[in-house]
């Protein structure tokens, strides 16, 4: 029996980059978990590393599930952004907000209400 494809994207998951906007953004839909979090990490790292970035938006309003691996990715990206003097604005869905609230990490994140400035 063949092993499951570890690079398979689950149904309903999507991640898009909008680099044409005044503020580059990553828009995520679906479940952010151990399987999909690396895609978010890669996208955020690329935008944060861009020398022209001063503010990057992580639009997570379409996220339906958010686990500890996803939270770790966002916290790591926040740390990277701070090191590069870039603001990382996280726009959470109710699922993301709940995890942020339950874990008490809100003080370490720049949480925004609206994905657009």
Backbone as CSV, one residue per row, in Angstrom:
resi,resn,N_x,N_y,N_z,CA_x,CA_y,CA_z,C_x,C_y,C_z
1,UNK,0.853,-1.175,0.000,0.000,0.000,0.000,0.898,1.238,0.000
2,UNK,0.708,2.197,-0.924,1.568,3.370,-1.013,1.336,4.316,0.158
3,UNK,2.415,4.996,0.554,2.317,5.980,1.634,1.551,7.196,1.145
4,UNK,0.905,7.866,2.064,0.162,9.082,1.722,1.143,10.152,1.258
5,UNK,0.724,10.934,0.296,1.548,12.020,-0.220,1.592,13.129,0.828
6,UNK,2.770,13.372,1.395,2.900,14.370,2.453,2.822,15.783,1.913
7,UNK,2.909,15.964,0.617,2.792,17.293,0.028,1.381,17.579,-0.472
8,UNK,0.470,16.661,-0.246,-0.899,16.855,-0.695,-1.544,17.987,0.098
9,UNK,-2.309,18.801,-0.590,-3.026,19.883,0.061,-4.435,19.401,0.374
10,UNK,-4.866,19.574,1.621,-6.201,19.121,1.987,-7.282,19.897,1.238
11,UNK,-8.421,19.270,1.005,-9.523,19.976,0.342,-9.941,21.195,1.156
12,UNK,-10.197,22.280,0.479,-10.646,23.490,1.152,-9.522,24.397,1.624
13,UNK,-8.270,23.920,1.569,-7.152,24.757,1.997,-6.645,25.569,0.817
14,UNK,-6.359,26.811,1.097,-5.792,27.663,0.063,-4.926,28.741,0.680
15,UNK,-3.883,29.093,-0.019,-3.013,30.182,0.436,-2.609,30.984,-0.790
16,UNK,-2.838,32.275,-0.722,-2.491,33.141,-1.850,-1.686,34.327,-1.336
17,UNK,-0.827,34.819,-2.202,-0.023,36.000,-1.893,-0.522,37.152,-2.732
18,UNK,-0.674,38.291,-2.118,-1.031,39.510,-2.832,0.120,40.486,-2.626
19,UNK,1.032,40.496,-3.569,2.198,41.371,-3.457,2.001,42.666,-4.229
20,UNK,0.880,42.787,-4.947,0.613,44.006,-5.703,-0.010,45.084,-4.817
21,UNK,-0.544,44.691,-3.669,-1.167,45.647,-2.764,-0.107,46.538,-2.131
22,UNK,-0.548,47.675,-1.586,0.379,48.586,-0.902,1.079,47.864,0.243
23,UNK,0.349,46.978,0.898,0.910,46.158,1.958,0.788,44.705,1.531
24,UNK,1.905,44.030,1.320,1.820,42.637,0.902,1.063,41.802,1.931
25,UNK,0.311,40.842,1.419,-0.497,40.033,2.334,-0.528,38.579,1.918
26,UNK,-0.715,37.748,2.929,-0.932,36.326,2.747,-2.375,36.076,3.156
27,UNK,-3.140,35.459,2.266,-4.538,35.157,2.555,-4.683,33.640,2.631
28,UNK,-5.177,33.160,3.777,-5.289,31.723,4.008,-6.750,31.353,4.228
29,UNK,-7.158,30.235,3.621,-8.489,29.683,3.859,-8.340,28.206,4.212
30,UNK,-9.265,27.725,5.029,-9.251,26.315,5.400,-8.528,26.082,6.709
31,UNK,-7.999,24.876,6.862,-7.375,24.454,8.109,-5.868,24.696,8.102
32,UNK,-5.391,25.352,9.163,-3.959,25.523,9.359,-3.529,24.570,10.462
33,UNK,-2.775,23.553,10.065,-2.354,22.522,11.011,-0.935,22.085,10.670
34,UNK,-0.525,20.978,11.215,0.835,20.479,11.004,1.154,20.282,9.522
35,UNK,0.170,19.894,8.744,0.373,19.648,7.317,0.479,20.944,6.509
36,UNK,-0.342,21.933,6.849,-0.420,23.142,6.027,0.393,24.321,6.557
37,UNK,0.753,24.304,7.830,1.500,25.422,8.428,2.819,25.740,7.728
38,UNK,3.560,24.744,7.240,4.808,25.088,6.539,4.595,25.993,5.331
39,UNK,3.457,25.876,4.670,3.172,26.760,3.533,3.001,28.202,3.998
40,UNK,2.339,28.377,5.137,2.199,29.719,5.701,3.560,30.256,6.111
41,UNK,4.374,29.420,6.729,5.708,29.839,7.166,6.536,30.324,5.976
42,UNK,6.513,29.569,4.908,7.276,29.937,3.715,6.785,31.263,3.126
43,UNK,5.472,31.417,3.043,4.899,32.634,2.467,5.242,33.859,3.317
44,UNK,5.057,33.750,4.632,5.355,34.880,5.507,6.839,35.224,5.500
45,UNK,7.694,34.217,5.552,9.133,34.458,5.558,9.569,35.209,4.303
46,UNK,9.011,34.834,3.162,9.360,35.504,1.912,8.953,36.962,1.900
47,UNK,7.743,37.255,2.384,7.271,38.640,2.402,8.033,39.477,3.426
48,UNK,8.315,38.894,4.572,9.045,39.622,5.619,10.475,39.916,5.167
49,UNK,11.082,39.000,4.444,12.464,39.177,3.995,12.600,40.208,2.871
50,UNK,11.500,40.523,2.197,11.546,41.496,1.109,11.968,42.856,1.668
51,UNK,12.990,43.436,1.080,13.535,44.699,1.579,12.541,45.846,1.503
52,UNK,11.521,45.735,0.656,10.542,46.809,0.511,9.399,46.708,1.521
53,UNK,9.323,45.604,2.240,8.214,45.394,3.180,8.424,46.179,4.469
54,UNK,7.415,46.944,4.841,7.394,47.619,6.135,6.252,47.068,6.980
55,UNK,5.219,46.567,6.298,4.072,45.958,6.979,3.580,44.808,6.125
56,UNK,3.390,43.672,6.744,2.885,42.472,6.074,1.612,42.059,6.800
57,UNK,0.588,41.708,6.033,-0.692,41.309,6.614,-0.887,39.812,6.425
58,UNK,-1.192,39.129,7.520,-1.570,37.716,7.471,-3.081,37.673,7.645
59,UNK,-3.801,37.568,6.531,-5.256,37.542,6.550,-5.702,36.102,6.797
60,UNK,-6.086,35.830,8.036,-6.492,34.488,8.436,-8.007,34.419,8.660
61,UNK,-8.743,35.358,8.089,-10.190,35.410,8.308,-10.917,34.199,7.730
62,UNK,-10.298,33.495,6.801,-10.910,32.312,6.208,-10.439,31.004,6.829
63,UNK,-9.691,31.081,7.923,-9.162,29.877,8.576,-10.237,29.278,9.480
64,UNK,-10.496,27.984,9.284,-11.545,27.293,10.037,-11.003,26.460,11.193
65,UNK,-9.721,26.151,11.159,-9.070,25.375,12.218,-7.647,25.879,12.336
66,UNK,-7.178,26.039,13.575,-5.862,26.634,13.831,-5.259,25.916,15.020
67,UNK,-4.189,25.141,14.783,-3.605,24.366,15.884,-2.300,24.985,16.374
68,UNK,-1.650,24.288,17.301,-0.430,24.819,17.916,0.715,24.977,16.919
69,UNK,0.771,24.139,15.909,1.840,24.295,14.916,1.637,25.581,14.122
70,UNK,0.401,25.916,13.820,0.101,27.165,13.120,0.408,28.368,14.010
71,UNK,0.066,28.266,15.276,0.370,29.346,16.213,1.879,29.553,16.307
72,UNK,2.621,28.475,16.345,4.081,28.561,16.388,4.626,29.275,15.155
73,UNK,4.068,28.976,13.990,4.505,29.631,12.751,4.254,31.135,12.829
74,UNK,3.079,31.525,13.309,2.744,32.949,13.395,3.652,33.658,14.412
75,UNK,3.898,33.024,15.547,4.776,33.632,16.549,6.210,33.752,16.032
76,UNK,6.676,32.732,15.319,8.017,32.779,14.736,8.107,33.897,13.692
77,UNK,7.072,34.025,12.864,7.046,35.084,11.851,7.027,36.459,12.518
78,UNK,6.305,36.570,13.628,6.266,37.838,14.365,7.668,38.207,14.855
79,UNK,8.384,37.229,15.348,9.750,37.451,15.824,10.663,37.864,14.651
80,UNK,10.546,37.166,13.527,11.346,37.511,12.341,11.030,38.924,11.870
81,UNK,9.758,39.264,11.857,9.347,40.600,11.419,9.952,41.662,12.327
82,UNK,9.902,41.438,13.628,10.472,42.391,14.573,11.963,42.591,14.357
83,UNK,12.656,41.514,14.040,14.095,41.601,13.789,14.415,42.414,12.541
84,UNK,13.470,42.464,11.611,13.686,43.195,10.348,12.961,44.534,10.330
85,UNK,12.408,44.932,11.484,11.669,46.184,11.604,10.476,46.227,10.640
86,UNK,9.785,45.103,10.560,8.584,44.970,9.736,7.422,44.680,10.679
87,UNK,6.284,45.327,10.449,5.105,45.020,11.246,4.372,43.845,10.599
88,UNK,4.048,42.848,11.388,3.229,41.732,10.923,1.860,41.884,11.567
89,UNK,0.863,42.193,10.756,-0.510,42.341,11.250,-1.262,41.039,10.995
90,UNK,-1.793,40.460,12.044,-2.557,39.218,11.947,-4.038,39.557,12.043
91,UNK,-4.792,39.172,11.013,-6.234,39.397,11.005,-6.885,38.033,11.189
92,UNK,-7.372,37.748,12.410,-7.819,36.396,12.732,-9.283,36.114,12.404
93,UNK,-9.547,34.843,12.178,-10.918,34.337,12.114,-11.329,34.036,13.556
94,UNK,-12.591,33.696,13.794,-12.981,33.295,15.149,-12.167,32.110,15.683
95,UNK,-11.846,31.151,14.817,-11.050,29.989,15.246,-9.650,30.410,15.672
96,UNK,-9.056,31.314,14.932,-7.708,31.804,15.259,-7.760,32.651,16.527
97,UNK,-8.755,33.518,16.621,-8.904,34.360,17.814,-9.028,33.522,19.071
98,UNK,-9.764,32.447,18.983,-9.969,31.582,20.148,-8.638,30.987,20.627
99,UNK,-7.827,30.497,19.707,-6.531,29.924,20.086,-5.618,31.006,20.666
100,UNK,-5.608,32.172,20.055,-4.785,33.278,20.560,-5.222,33.643,21.976
101,UNK,-6.532,33.713,22.181,-7.069,34.054,23.501,-6.757,32.971,24.535
102,UNK,-6.983,31.712,24.175,-6.772,30.611,25.121,-5.310,30.440,25.520
103,UNK,-4.406,30.740,24.600,-2.981,30.555,24.886,-2.338,31.790,25.510
104,UNK,-3.046,32.912,25.499,-2.525,34.122,26.122,-1.370,34.769,25.380
105,UNK,-1.299,34.604,24.065,-0.173,35.173,23.307,-0.535,36.471,22.590
106,UNK,-1.715,36.999,22.841,-2.149,38.210,22.134,-1.168,39.362,22.309
107,UNK,-0.543,39.449,23.473,0.397,40.543,23.723,1.652,40.443,22.861
108,UNK,1.893,39.293,22.275,3.069,39.096,21.427,2.760,39.264,19.942
109,UNK,1.497,39.524,19.625,1.078,39.644,18.233,0.447,41.007,17.976
110,UNK,0.540,41.452,16.756,-0.170,42.652,16.322,-1.442,42.158,15.636
111,UNK,-2.534,42.144,16.384,-3.802,41.626,15.873,-4.613,42.793,15.327
112,UNK,-5.090,42.667,14.093,-5.891,43.693,13.450,-7.301,43.174,13.230
113,UNK,-8.259,44.104,13.143,-9.654,43.715,12.944,-10.029,43.561,11.487
114,UNK,-9.333,44.275,10.619,-9.718,44.316,9.218,-8.508,43.983,8.346
115,UNK,-8.686,43.100,7.358,-7.536,42.745,6.522,-7.052,43.883,5.640
116,UNK,-7.864,44.895,5.436,-7.450,46.036,4.614,-7.117,47.218,5.517
117,UNK,-6.096,47.997,5.170,-5.715,49.152,6.007,-6.793,50.210,6.040
